Amino acid sequence: MSKVKKKRIEDLTIISDLDIKFEKIIQFSGWWFLLLLAGFLGAWIFLDIVLEILDLEVTAMSYSFMIFTGTNSAISFALATKIKNNRDKKKQFFRDWLLGEFIFCMLTVFAIAAYQW
């Protein structure tokens, strides 16, 4: 038997209820964006291809909606995962996410405006 005792390493992290709710809200927003995108594309496919009721075209508005909801869904899931792995930096991640969303929305608006022009 060895005289050296191995220390048991215990990760004592205390997770507050507020942190868990914060992560779930961000994940919920990701699922919401994903369901919006799936619903929009499902209705599009159903009405245009299956039933041939409407003749829908990909316009700047519909294209920007698809890109915006898909990207926001991915960004929300990535933020929730990043916060879950590093809870001590959640404020920094959240600020970076808000700044990134603002920049992304501004670029989307300018790209659609340039396309329409």
MDTraj code that builds the backbone (N, CA, C; nanometers):
import mdtraj as md
import numpy as np

residues = "MET SER LYS VAL LYS LYS LYS ARG ILE GLU ASP LEU THR ILE ILE SER ASP LEU ASP ILE LYS PHE GLU LYS ILE ILE GLN PHE SER GLY TRP TRP PHE LEU LEU LEU LEU ALA GLY PHE LEU GLY ALA TRP ILE PHE LEU ASP ILE VAL LEU GLU ILE LEU ASP LEU GLU VAL THR ALA MET SER TYR SER PHE MET ILE PHE THR GLY THR ASN SER ALA ILE SER PHE ALA LEU ALA THR LYS ILE LYS ASN ASN ARG ASP LYS LYS LYS GLN PHE PHE ARG ASP TRP LEU LEU GLY GLU PHE ILE PHE CYS MET LEU THR VAL PHE ALA ILE ALA ALA TYR GLN TRP".split()
xyz = np.array([
    [0.0827, -0.1176, 0.0000],
    [0.0000, 0.0000, 0.0000],
    [0.0876, 0.1246, 0.0000],
    [0.0502, 0.2210, -0.0743],
    [0.1277, 0.3435, -0.0850],
    [0.0994, 0.4349, 0.0323],
    [0.2052, 0.5024, 0.0758],
    [0.1890, 0.5949, 0.1873],
    [0.1337, 0.7307, 0.1417],
    [0.1436, 0.7522, 0.0148],
    [0.0938, 0.8784, -0.0386],
    [-0.0555, 0.8622, -0.0681],
    [-0.1329, 0.9448, -0.0058],
    [-0.2768, 0.9400, -0.0285],
    [-0.3118, 1.0337, -0.1427],
    [-0.3914, 0.9832, -0.2281],
    [-0.4355, 1.0657, -0.3402],
    [-0.5511, 1.1541, -0.2954],
    [-0.5354, 1.2799, -0.3278],
    [-0.6426, 1.3731, -0.2943],
    [-0.7549, 1.3577, -0.3939],
    [-0.8688, 1.3586, -0.3417],
    [-0.9859, 1.3530, -0.4276],
    [-1.0216, 1.4955, -0.4693],
    [-1.0182, 1.5175, -0.5960],
    [-1.0463, 1.6506, -0.6472],
    [-1.1966, 1.6623, -0.6690],
    [-1.2517, 1.7587, -0.6010],
    [-1.3946, 1.7815, -0.6128],
    [-1.4171, 1.9207, -0.6714],
    [-1.4985, 1.9254, -0.7687],
    [-1.5330, 2.0521, -0.8311],
    [-1.6566, 2.1063, -0.7602],
    [-1.6324, 2.2010, -0.6724],
    [-1.7423, 2.2575, -0.5948],
    [-1.7903, 2.3867, -0.6604],
    [-1.8701, 2.3730, -0.7581],
    [-1.9293, 2.4905, -0.8208],
    [-2.0756, 2.4961, -0.7802],
    [-2.1127, 2.6115, -0.7368],
    [-2.2510, 2.6326, -0.6957],
    [-2.3234, 2.7034, -0.8096],
    [-2.4260, 2.6408, -0.8565],
    [-2.5041, 2.6962, -0.9664],
    [-2.6325, 2.7538, -0.9073],
    [-2.6517, 2.8810, -0.9288],
    [-2.7722, 2.9432, -0.8758],
    [-2.8909, 2.9181, -0.9685],
    [-3.0080, 2.9363, -0.9138],
    [-3.1298, 2.9199, -0.9942],
    [-3.1382, 3.0255, -1.1039],
    [-3.0832, 3.1438, -1.0763],
    [-3.0844, 3.2497, -1.1760],
    [-2.9987, 3.2133, -1.2968],
    [-2.8835, 3.1486, -1.2729],
    [-2.7987, 3.1040, -1.3835],
    [-2.8691, 2.9998, -1.4690],
    [-2.9366, 2.9068, -1.4056],
    [-3.0085, 2.8025, -1.4784],
    [-3.1231, 2.8630, -1.5600],
    [-3.1969, 2.9561, -1.5012],
    [-3.3056, 3.0218, -1.5740],
    [-3.2512, 3.1024, -1.6919],
    [-3.1378, 3.1682, -1.6707],
    [-3.0754, 3.2471, -1.7768],
    [-3.0376, 3.1591, -1.8952],
    [-2.9759, 3.0443, -1.8673],
    [-2.9398, 2.9505, -1.9738],
    [-3.0628, 2.8968, -2.0453],
    [-3.1667, 2.8647, -1.9703],
    [-3.2882, 2.8110, -2.0316],
    [-3.3594, 2.9148, -2.1172],
    [-3.3551, 3.0411, -2.0760],
    [-3.4162, 3.1467, -2.1561],
    [-3.3437, 3.1624, -2.2890],
    [-3.2113, 3.1571, -2.2843],
    [-3.1341, 3.1695, -2.4080],
    [-3.1590, 3.0488, -2.4981],
    [-3.1635, 2.9281, -2.4402],
    [-3.1931, 2.8097, -2.5200],
    [-3.3348, 2.8157, -2.5765],
    [-3.4291, 2.8668, -2.4981],
    [-3.5661, 2.8811, -2.5450],
    [-3.5729, 2.9766, -2.6639],
    [-3.4977, 3.0853, -2.6569],
    [-3.4983, 3.1783, -2.7707],
    [-3.4373, 3.1121, -2.8943],
    [-3.3358, 3.0280, -2.8758],
    [-3.2798, 2.9536, -2.9889],
    [-3.3815, 2.8597, -3.0504],
    [-3.4545, 2.7881, -2.9649],
    [-3.5590, 2.6978, -3.0162],
    [-3.6702, 2.7763, -3.0835],
    [-3.7037, 2.8937, -3.0306],
    [-3.8089, 2.9756, -3.0894],
    [-3.7704, 3.0199, -3.2306],
    [-3.6468, 3.0684, -3.2454],
    [-3.6004, 3.1074, -3.3789],
    [-3.5988, 2.9880, -3.4743],
    [-3.5563, 2.8724, -3.4246],
    [-3.5507, 2.7538, -3.5093],
    [-3.6908, 2.7089, -3.5517],
    [-3.7873, 2.7142, -3.4600],
    [-3.9251, 2.6777, -3.4941],
    [-3.9878, 2.7781, -3.5911],
    [-3.9542, 2.9064, -3.5754],
    [-4.0027, 3.0060, -3.6715],
    [-3.9503, 2.9770, -3.8115],
    [-3.8226, 2.9445, -3.8193],
    [-3.7641, 2.9136, -3.9496],
    [-3.8261, 2.7875, -4.0091],
    [-3.8415, 2.6839, -3.9278],
    [-3.9006, 2.5593, -3.9766],
    [-4.0463, 2.5799, -4.0180],
    [-4.1212, 2.6582, -3.9413],
    [-4.2601, 2.6860, -3.9765],
    [-4.2722, 2.7647, -4.1054],
    [-4.1861, 2.8639, -4.1214],
    [-4.1888, 2.9444, -4.2431],
    [-4.1543, 2.8597, -4.3650],
    [-4.0469, 2.7826, -4.3542],
    [-4.0076, 2.6982, -4.4673],
    [-4.1085, 2.5864, -4.4919],
    [-4.1670, 2.5312, -4.3845],
    [-4.2689, 2.4274, -4.4006],
    [-4.3929, 2.4797, -4.4694],
    [-4.4389, 2.5985, -4.4284],
    [-4.5550, 2.6583, -4.4938],
    [-4.5240, 2.6921, -4.6386],
    [-4.4042, 2.7376, -4.6628],
    [-4.3611, 2.7714, -4.7992],
    [-4.3645, 2.6472, -4.8885],
    [-4.3044, 2.5409, -4.8411],
    [-4.3000, 2.4163, -4.9193],
    [-4.4407, 2.3597, -4.9387],
    [-4.5201, 2.3618, -4.8321],
    [-4.6541, 2.3045, -4.8394],
    [-4.7434, 2.3819, -4.9362],
    [-4.7433, 2.5145, -4.9265],
    [-4.8321, 2.5951, -5.0108],
    [-4.7832, 2.6071, -5.1547],
    [-4.6523, 2.6100, -5.1740],
    [-4.5999, 2.6346, -5.3083],
    [-4.5763, 2.5057, -5.3864],
    [-4.5112, 2.4088, -5.3244],
    [-4.4723, 2.2887, -5.3984],
    [-4.5789, 2.1793, -5.3911],
    [-4.6299, 2.1525, -5.2729],
    [-4.7232, 2.0408, -5.2564],
    [-4.8612, 2.0750, -5.3114],
    [-4.9192, 2.1833, -5.2646],
    [-5.0556, 2.2180, -5.3063],
    [-5.0609, 2.3047, -5.4311],
    [-4.9555, 2.3688, -5.4629],
    [-4.9463, 2.4592, -5.5773],
    [-5.0561, 2.5649, -5.5756],
    [-5.0885, 2.6129, -5.4553],
    [-5.1901, 2.7170, -5.4403],
    [-5.1298, 2.8535, -5.4723],
    [-5.0138, 2.8792, -5.4166],
    [-4.9479, 3.0077, -5.4361],
    [-4.8203, 2.9882, -5.5171],
    [-4.7854, 3.0906, -5.5880],
    [-4.6577, 3.0895, -5.6590],
    [-4.5655, 3.1857, -5.5850],
    [-4.4912, 3.1327, -5.4899],
    [-4.4060, 3.2155, -5.4055],
    [-4.2670, 3.2289, -5.4659],
    [-4.2110, 3.3460, -5.4497],
    [-4.0762, 3.3737, -5.4977],
    [-3.9884, 3.4111, -5.3793],
    [-3.8602, 3.3875, -5.3960],
    [-3.7659, 3.4294, -5.2932],
    [-3.7361, 3.5775, -5.3158],
    [-3.7924, 3.6588, -5.2270],
    [-3.7681, 3.8026, -5.2332],
    [-3.6642, 3.8404, -5.1286],
    [-3.6278, 3.9657, -5.1272],
    [-3.5302, 4.0130, -5.0290],
    [-3.5841, 3.9974, -4.8870],
    [-3.7120, 4.0206, -4.8697],
    [-3.7730, 4.0096, -4.7366],
    [-3.7727, 3.8660, -4.6865],
    [-3.8154, 3.7724, -4.7695],
    [-3.8189, 3.6330, -4.7262],
    [-3.6781, 3.5772, -4.7074],
    [-3.5859, 3.6143, -4.7943],
    [-3.4480, 3.5681, -4.7814],
    [-3.3848, 3.6222, -4.6540],
    [-3.4065, 3.7502, -4.6234],
    [-3.3503, 3.8071, -4.5010],
    [-3.4130, 3.7440, -4.3777],
    [-3.5419, 3.7110, -4.3828],
    [-3.6071, 3.6442, -4.2700],
    [-3.5462, 3.5070, -4.2454],
    [-3.5224, 3.4311, -4.3516],
    [-3.4633, 3.2977, -4.3362],
    [-3.3207, 3.3063, -4.2804],
    [-3.2409, 3.3968, -4.3347],
    [-3.1037, 3.4126, -4.2876],
    [-3.1019, 3.4612, -4.1434],
    [-3.1856, 3.5584, -4.1122],
    [-3.1886, 3.6166, -3.9779],
    [-3.2306, 3.5149, -3.8728],
    [-3.3383, 3.4414, -3.8962],
    [-3.3845, 3.3449, -3.7958],
    [-3.2886, 3.2270, -3.7816],
    [-3.2341, 3.1789, -3.8906],
    [-3.1395, 3.0676, -3.8825],
    [-3.0121, 3.1055, -3.8095],
    [-2.9597, 3.2215, -3.8402],
    [-2.8367, 3.2666, -3.7747],
    [-2.8607, 3.2972, -3.6277],
    [-2.9713, 3.3614, -3.5949],
    [-3.0002, 3.3904, -3.4544],
    [-3.0219, 3.2633, -3.3734],
    [-3.0804, 3.1624, -3.4328],
    [-3.0967, 3.0351, -3.3642],
    [-2.9604, 2.9739, -3.3315],
    [-2.8726, 2.9725, -3.4283],
    [-2.7395, 2.9160, -3.4062],
    [-2.6609, 2.9962, -3.3029],
    [-2.6711, 3.1278, -3.3093],
    [-2.5988, 3.2123, -3.2143],
    [-2.6539, 3.1936, -3.0727],
    [-2.7850, 3.1797, -3.0580],
    [-2.8438, 3.1588, -2.9248],
    [-2.8002, 3.0259, -2.8645],
    [-2.7998, 2.9193, -2.9453],
    [-2.7530, 2.7905, -2.8944],
    [-2.6051, 2.7952, -2.8585],
    [-2.5257, 2.8653, -2.9388],
    [-2.3822, 2.8767, -2.9096],
    [-2.3590, 2.9550, -2.7815],
    [-2.4350, 3.0610, -2.7593],
    [-2.4208, 3.1398, -2.6370],
    [-2.4591, 3.0577, -2.5151],
    [-2.5682, 2.9830, -2.5231],
    [-2.6105, 2.9000, -2.4100],
    [-2.5044, 2.7951, -2.3769],
    [-2.4441, 2.7351, -2.4769],
    [-2.3386, 2.6363, -2.4533],
    [-2.2144, 2.7015, -2.3951],
    [-2.1790, 2.8179, -2.4455],
    [-2.0598, 2.8884, -2.3971],
    [-2.0777, 2.9297, -2.2510],
    [-2.1963, 2.9783, -2.2164],
    [-2.2232, 3.0171, -2.0774],
    [-2.2260, 2.8949, -1.9871],
    [-2.2793, 2.7839, -2.0358],
    [-2.2852, 2.6616, -1.9556],
    [-2.1451, 2.6104, -1.9225],
    [-2.0508, 2.6257, -2.0170],
    [-1.9147, 2.5781, -1.9941],
    [-1.8317, 2.6745, -1.9105],
    [-1.8585, 2.8044, -1.9179],
    [-1.7830, 2.9056, -1.8427],
    [-1.8797, 3.0000, -1.7741],
    [-1.9308, 2.9608, -1.6609],
    [-2.0304, 3.0431, -1.5932],
    [-1.9707, 3.1689, -1.5320],
    [-1.8412, 3.1690, -1.5061],
    [-1.7815, 3.2865, -1.4444],
    [-1.7669, 3.4030, -1.5420],
    [-1.7728, 3.3772, -1.6721],
    [-1.7596, 3.4827, -1.7727],
    [-1.8916, 3.5125, -1.8429],
    [-2.0039, 3.4838, -1.7792],
    [-2.1318, 3.4968, -1.8486],
    [-2.1658, 3.6412, -1.8836],
    [-2.1263, 3.7373, -1.7997],
    [-2.1554, 3.8769, -1.8323],
    [-2.0784, 3.9210, -1.9563],
    [-1.9533, 3.8809, -1.9652],
    [-1.8722, 3.9158, -2.0815],
    [-1.9284, 3.8515, -2.2083],
    [-1.9660, 3.7240, -2.1995],
    [-2.0237, 3.6559, -2.3153],
    [-2.1549, 3.7212, -2.3583],
    [-2.2365, 3.7595, -2.2600],
    [-2.3654, 3.8198, -2.2918],
    [-2.3470, 3.9556, -2.3584],
    [-2.2529, 4.0370, -2.3079],
    [-2.2245, 4.1661, -2.3708],
    [-2.1721, 4.1477, -2.5132],
    [-2.0827, 4.0511, -2.5302],
    [-2.0310, 4.0238, -2.6653],
    [-2.1420, 3.9771, -2.7583],
    [-2.2344, 3.8972, -2.7054],
    [-2.3476, 3.8493, -2.7847],
    [-2.4367, 3.9655, -2.8267],
    [-2.4662, 4.0567, -2.7329],
    [-2.5502, 4.1723, -2.7671],
    [-2.4834, 4.2598, -2.8724],
    [-2.3538, 4.2830, -2.8569],
    [-2.2817, 4.3624, -2.9552],
    [-2.2791, 4.2915, -3.0907],
    [-2.2581, 4.1616, -3.0900],
    [-2.2583, 4.0851, -3.2146],
    [-2.3937, 4.0856, -3.2820],
    [-2.4999, 4.0725, -3.2052],
    [-2.6357, 4.0782, -3.2619],
    [-2.6643, 4.2151, -3.3229],
    [-2.6203, 4.3195, -3.2544],
    [-2.6408, 4.4543, -3.3074],
    [-2.5677, 4.4720, -3.4399],
    [-2.4427, 4.4312, -3.4439],
    [-2.3648, 4.4437, -3.5670],
    [-2.4247, 4.3581, -3.6779],
    [-2.4658, 4.2359, -3.6440],
    [-2.5277, 4.1474, -3.7436],
    [-2.6561, 4.2075, -3.7989],
    [-2.7394, 4.2632, -3.7124],
    [-2.8651, 4.3244, -3.7579],
    [-2.8385, 4.4463, -3.8454],
    [-2.7407, 4.5274, -3.8084],
    [-2.7083, 4.6440, -3.8902],
    [-2.6558, 4.6019, -4.0274],
    [-2.5710, 4.5007, -4.0319],
    [-2.5207, 4.4524, -4.1606],
    [-2.6324, 4.3934, -4.2456],
    [-2.7262, 4.3248, -4.1808],
    [-2.8399, 4.2693, -4.2542],
    [-2.9268, 4.3802, -4.3128],
    [-2.9529, 4.4822, -4.2341],
    [-3.0339, 4.5939, -4.2822],
    [-2.9654, 4.6633, -4.3992],
    [-2.8356, 4.6883, -4.3869],
    [-2.7634, 4.7551, -4.4960],
    [-2.7537, 4.6667, -4.6199],
    [-2.7365, 4.5373, -4.6017],
    [-2.7294, 4.4477, -4.7176],
    [-2.8628, 4.4423, -4.7914],
    [-2.9723, 4.4363, -4.7179],
    [-3.1046, 4.4345, -4.7816],
    [-3.1341, 4.5688, -4.8475],
    [-3.0925, 4.6784, -4.7834],
    [-3.1134, 4.8098, -4.8440],
    [-3.0334, 4.8238, -4.9734],
    [-2.9111, 4.7738, -4.9726],
    [-2.8297, 4.7793, -5.0935],
    [-2.8889, 4.6893, -5.2029],
    [-2.9443, 4.5759, -5.1633],
    [-3.0066, 4.4856, -5.2608],
    [-3.1317, 4.5493, -5.3220],
    [-3.2090, 4.6167, -5.2396],
    [-3.3315, 4.6814, -5.2883],
    [-3.3007, 4.8013, -5.3767],
    [-3.1907, 4.8680, -5.3486],
    [-3.1537, 4.9879, -5.4233],
    [-3.1100, 4.9510, -5.5607],
])
top = md.Topology()
chain = top.add_chain()
for i, resn in enumerate(residues, 1):
    res = top.add_residue(resn, chain, resSeq=i)
    for name in ("N", "CA", "C"):
        top.add_atom(name, md.element.get_by_symbol(name[0]), res)
traj = md.Trajectory(xyz[None], top)
